[in-house]
Amino acid sequence: QVQLVESGGGLVQAGESLRLSCLASRSIFSSATMGWYRQAPGKQRELVARITRDSSTNYADAVKDRFTISRDNAKNTVYLQMNSLKPEDTAVYYCMDDRGPFWGQGTQVTVSS
């Protein structure tokens, strides 16, 4: 079992930035592909970005060139740097570890226009 704890969400205005963090409980974090997903009200959960254990990344088209996913294996942490935020980025953001998969509890991101 892996526990994931997200942090860093909040309320920002359009154009501003946030950095989300996800702390994993297991020390073999380095073996996992990690992902950030989001779910807006009334919509299905969708992939935002993924990072493999060798740090290859892929992004949803809606966030390319604005969001960056990264990982620090020594700290068992994955990050999502979100720049140029838009109101349509408003959602609950979830961290995922594909070894389960395991999910965090989510962190709310709200972007006002």
N, C-alpha and C positions, 0 to 999 in steps of 0.2 A: 504494500500500500504506500502511496505517495501523497503527502499533503502539500497543497499549493496555496500560497497566500499572496493575493494581489494587493497592490497599493498604488497611490499616485493619482487616482481619479479626482474629479472635481468639476466645478463650474467655471468656464472661461468664455471669453468673447471670441467671435470669429476672427481668424487670423493669428490667434495666440497658440502657444505650445503647451504640451504636457508630456511628462515621461512616466510611463507605467512600469512598475517592477513586479516580478513574480518570484517569490522565494520558495524553493522546493526543499522538501524535508530529507531527501535521500542523497547520500554522498556520491552515488553513481549517476548523478545528474548528467555527467558528460556523455553518457551513452544514449541519451534520449533525443528524439526530435521534439522540439517544443513549438508551441503555436499560440498565437493570440487570435481569439474569435470575438465576435460581438453580436449582440442581439438587441435590436431596437423594438419598441412596443409594437405588437401586432405583426412582427416579422420573424422569419426563421433565423436561427443562429448561423452566422456566416464566417468563413475564414477571412482574417485580416492579413496575417503574415505567419510564415513558418521558418524555422531555422533548424537545420540538421546538426548532427553531432560534429560534423566537420565544418560547420558554419556556412553551408550553402543556404541561400535564402530564396523565398519567393513571396510575392505580394498580390493581394487583390488589385485589380485594375483601378479601383476607386481610390486607393491610397498610395499607389506608386508615386515616387518622387516627393512624397510628403512624409511618409512614415518610414522608420528604420528599426528593424528588429536586431537585437544583439544578445550575446550571452557571455556570462562570466562564470566559467565552470568552477573556479576556485571558490566562488561565493554562492554556488548553486542558484544563480539568479539569471533570469532572462528579462530583457528590457524591451519596451516599445516607445521609441521617441516619436512623438506626433507633432508635426509642425503644420502651420497654415491650416489650422482646424476649421471645419465648416459645420454649420448646423446639422447637416446630414450625417456627421460623424457621431451624433448623440446616440448613445447606446450603453448597455452594460457590457463591459469588456471582460472576457474570461481567458485565463491561462490554461493551457492543455499540455499534458505530458503523454506522448503516444504509447508509452509502455503499458497503459491500462486499457483504454485511455483514462487518465485522471484529470479532474477539473478542479479549478479553484472556485471560490464562492462568488467571484465577480467584483468589479469596481465600476461605479457609475461615472460616465463622462457625459457632461452636458455642455453643449456649445450654443451660446446665444448669438442671435444675429444683430 
